[in-house]
Amino acid sequence: MSAKHGLNQYRINHAKSQAQEVLETINKVEMVFQLSKQGHMDEQLAENFIARNIKELDRSLEYLKGHIEQREDMR
């Protein structure tokens, strides 16, 4: 696949897919936060879910960054 600027379309598309997954995880965290805030969910269960998903977001963002970073060998 043709590369320019240290990127290619495959890597850009993969980064976009990963970004969508990050957004979906953030939406889940928000939903659990709201459920807990309104008293519809056990606080400890919500805390564990949120903490676990924040760790997953950290990993996903690093993975995303790895796909969108410009590579010298592709310039």
N, CA, C and O of each residue as an XYZ file, in Angstrom:
300
protein
N       0.849     -1.177      0.000
C       0.000      0.000      0.000
C       0.894      1.239      0.000
O       1.926      1.278      0.670
N       0.490      2.217     -0.741
C       1.264      3.448     -0.864
C       1.320      4.198      0.468
O       0.329      4.299      1.191
N       2.492      4.711      0.759
C       2.681      5.457      2.004
C       3.169      6.859      1.686
O       3.913      7.066      0.727
N       2.753      7.806      2.486
C       3.185      9.188      2.340
C       3.081      9.832      3.717
O       2.180      9.510      4.491
N       3.980     10.718      4.013
C       3.984     11.429      5.306
C       4.187     10.468      6.471
O       3.847     10.797      7.608
N       4.735      9.288      6.208
C       4.955      8.331      7.277
C       3.704      7.570      7.674
O       3.669      6.943      8.733
N       2.672      7.616      6.834
C       1.404      6.942      7.110
C       0.947      6.190      5.867
O       1.494      6.374      4.779
N      -0.061      5.341      6.042
C      -0.771      4.783      4.900
C      -2.248      4.687      5.280
O      -2.602      4.839      6.449
N      -3.093      4.438      4.308
C      -4.532      4.449      4.557
C      -4.946      3.348      5.530
O      -5.849      3.544      6.343
N      -4.295      2.199      5.449
C      -4.614      1.106      6.370
C      -4.420      1.546      7.820
O      -5.283      1.315      8.668
N      -3.276      2.184      8.099
C      -2.995      2.615      9.463
C      -3.981      3.688      9.920
O      -4.397      3.701     11.078
N      -4.348      4.577      9.021
C      -5.325      5.623      9.361
C      -6.685      4.996      9.654
O      -7.332      5.353     10.639
N      -7.124      4.063      8.805
C      -8.410      3.393      9.022
C      -8.415      2.618     10.336
O      -9.406      2.623     11.066
N      -7.305      1.956     10.628
C      -7.215      1.202     11.873
C      -7.286      2.151     13.076
O      -7.937      1.836     14.073
N      -6.635      3.283     12.990
C      -6.686      4.269     14.073
C      -8.110      4.791     14.261
O      -8.548      4.996     15.393
N      -8.830      5.005     13.172
C     -10.219      5.466     13.273
C     -11.088      4.424     13.968
O     -11.932      4.773     14.793
N     -10.891      3.158     13.645
C     -11.645      2.083     14.298
C     -11.321      2.030     15.785
O     -12.213      1.867     16.617
N     -10.058      2.167     16.109
C      -9.641      2.156     17.505
C     -10.232      3.352     18.246
O     -10.648      3.221     19.397
N     -10.272      4.505     17.606
C     -10.857      5.695     18.224
C     -12.343      5.487     18.504
O     -12.853      5.947     19.525
N     -13.038      4.798     17.604
C     -14.457      4.491     17.819
C     -14.628      3.596     19.044
O     -15.553      3.793     19.832
N     -13.747      2.621     19.208
C     -13.802      1.748     20.379
C     -13.553      2.543     21.658
O     -14.188      2.286     22.681
N     -12.633      3.505     21.607
C     -12.365      4.360     22.768
C     -13.627      5.140     23.130
O     -13.991      5.219     24.303
N     -14.287      5.706     22.145
C     -15.518      6.460     22.394
C     -16.600      5.570     23.005
O     -17.304      5.995     23.922
N     -16.736      4.351     22.511
C     -17.728      3.433     23.064
C     -17.419      3.096     24.525
O     -18.332      2.992     25.344
N     -16.155      2.927     24.848
C     -15.772      2.646     26.231
C     -16.084      3.842     27.121
O     -16.575      3.673     28.238
N     -15.804      5.038     26.640
C     -16.119      6.250     27.415
C     -17.623      6.349     27.643
O     -18.054      6.721     28.734
N     -18.420      6.025     26.645
C     -19.871      6.045     26.797
C     -20.341      5.038     27.844
O     -21.263      5.327     28.607
N     -19.714      3.851     27.891
C     -20.058      2.855     28.911
C     -19.717      3.371     30.306
O     -20.497      3.215     31.246
N     -18.547      3.986     30.427
C     -18.140      4.542     31.723
C     -19.148      5.602     32.162
O     -19.548      5.642     33.326
N     -19.550      6.445     31.239
C     -20.532      7.487     31.587
C     -21.854      6.876     32.027
O     -22.467      7.343     32.987
N     -22.296      5.832     31.328
C     -23.563      5.193     31.677
C     -23.493      4.612     33.093
O     -24.414      4.802     33.888
N     -22.408      3.908     33.407
C     -22.257      3.326     34.739
C     -22.161      4.433     35.796
O     -22.731      4.312     36.881
N     -21.442      5.502     35.475
C     -21.358      6.641     36.390
C     -22.748      7.189     36.704
O     -23.088      7.410     37.866
N     -23.545      7.403     35.665
C     -24.896      7.949     35.854
C     -25.785      6.981     36.636
O     -26.546      7.405     37.506
N     -25.693      5.686     36.332
C     -26.489      4.699     37.071
C     -26.129      4.705     38.550
O     -27.004      4.635     39.413
N     -24.837      4.790     38.833
C     -24.393      4.819     40.217
C     -24.825      6.110     40.900
O     -25.279      6.096     42.045
N     -24.682      7.215     40.199
C     -25.051      8.524     40.746
C     -26.534      8.580     41.108
O     -26.923      9.206     42.094
N     -27.353      7.914     40.293
C     -28.800      7.916     40.529
C     -29.244      6.818     41.493
O     -30.430      6.698     41.799
N     -28.287      6.018     41.972
C     -28.609      4.982     42.945
C     -29.142      3.693     42.346
O     -29.688      2.862     43.071
N     -28.998      3.507     41.048
C     -29.496      2.300     40.383
C     -28.446      1.196     40.295
O     -28.724      0.108     39.790
N     -27.251      1.473     40.782
C     -26.166      0.509     40.698
C     -25.320      0.597     41.953
O     -25.088      1.685     42.479
N     -24.864     -0.543     42.428
C     -24.006     -0.597     43.604
C     -22.745      0.228     43.355
O     -22.117      0.115     42.302
N     -22.384      1.052     44.327
C     -21.231      1.943     44.162
C     -19.916      1.194     43.967
O     -19.092      1.600     43.148
N     -19.711      0.112     44.705
C     -18.459     -0.638     44.589
C     -18.370     -1.325     43.228
O     -17.298     -1.365     42.624
N     -19.470     -1.855     42.750
C     -19.504     -2.477     41.433
C     -19.190     -1.435     40.354
O     -18.424     -1.702     39.428
N     -19.782     -0.258     40.482
C     -19.524      0.829     39.535
C     -18.067      1.265     39.605
O     -17.434      1.482     38.572
N     -17.533      1.394     40.811
C     -16.136      1.802     40.984
C     -15.190      0.820     40.303
O     -14.255      1.231     39.616
N     -15.430     -0.467     40.490
C     -14.587     -1.490     39.864
C     -14.690     -1.437     38.347
O     -13.681     -1.536     37.649
N     -15.899     -1.282     37.837
C     -16.117     -1.207     36.389
C     -15.388     -0.006     35.796
O     -14.697     -0.124     34.785
N     -15.547      1.141     36.431
C     -14.929      2.371     35.930
C     -13.412      2.261     35.970
O     -12.745      2.617     34.999
N     -12.863      1.780     37.060
C     -11.406      1.646     37.175
C     -10.857      0.689     36.113
O      -9.835      0.972     35.487
N     -11.532     -0.436     35.913
C     -11.102     -1.412     34.908
C     -11.146     -0.817     33.503
O     -10.244     -1.047     32.698
N     -12.185     -0.059     33.216
C     -12.317      0.528     31.883
C     -11.356      1.684     31.653
O     -10.945      1.920     30.517
N     -10.992      2.400     32.689
C      -9.986      3.460     32.547
C      -8.634      2.837     32.203
O      -7.895      3.371     31.376
N      -8.314      1.711     32.836
C      -7.074      1.007     32.489
C      -7.117      0.538     31.029
O      -6.121      0.633     30.312
N      -8.262      0.040     30.603
C      -8.416     -0.403     29.219
C      -8.283      0.785     28.257
O      -7.713      0.647     27.175
N      -8.805      1.939     28.650
C      -8.662      3.142     27.828
C      -7.201      3.540     27.677
O      -6.770      3.932     26.592
N      -6.448      3.440     28.750
C      -5.011      3.743     28.675
C      -4.325      2.855     27.647
O      -3.547      3.337     26.823
N      -4.612      1.563     27.696
C      -4.009      0.628     26.732
C      -4.472      0.936     25.310
O      -3.668      0.940     24.378
N      -5.756      1.190     25.148
C      -6.308      1.467     23.820
C      -5.732      2.744     23.222
O      -5.460      2.802     22.023
N      -5.549      3.760     24.046
C      -5.008      5.017     23.543
C      -3.554      4.867     23.112
O      -3.137      5.470     22.124
N      -2.784      4.073     23.837
C      -1.401      3.817     23.428
C      -1.373      3.056     22.101
O      -0.560      3.353     21.226
N      -2.257      2.086     21.962
C      -2.360      1.308     20.728
C      -2.759      2.217     19.566
O      -2.194      2.131     18.475
N      -3.738      3.089     19.814
C      -4.190      4.049     18.811
C      -3.044      4.955     18.384
O      -2.821      5.174     17.193
N      -2.331      5.471     19.357
C      -1.209      6.363     19.073
C      -0.149      5.655     18.228
O       0.460      6.268     17.352
N       0.064      4.392     18.484
C       1.032      3.628     17.711
C       0.659      3.499     16.246
O       1.539      3.404     15.390
N      -0.624      3.495     15.946
C      -1.056      3.382     14.556
C      -1.032      4.718     13.821
O      -0.866      4.752     12.601
N      -1.194      5.790     14.538
C      -1.278      7.092     13.867
C       0.063      7.816     13.848
O       0.215      8.815     13.145
N       1.038      7.322     14.613
C       2.351      7.958     14.609
C       3.004      7.843     13.228
O       2.883      6.829     12.540
N       3.679      8.886     12.862
C       4.394      8.881     11.584
C       5.653      8.047     11.712
O       6.381      8.154     12.699
N       5.908      7.219     10.716
C       7.104      6.377     10.715
C       8.105      6.906      9.721
O       7.780      7.200      8.570
N       9.328      7.018     10.189
C      10.421      7.526      9.325
C      10.648      6.629      8.125
O      10.929      7.116      7.030
N      10.528      5.316      8.316
C      10.810      4.393      7.224
C       9.722      4.388      6.147
O       9.875      3.723      5.122
N       8.635      5.116      6.365
C       7.548      5.185      5.379
C       7.535      6.536      4.661
O       6.665      6.774      3.823
N       8.457      7.401      4.965
C       8.472      8.733      4.328
C       9.155      8.678      3.001
O       9.264      9.698      2.320
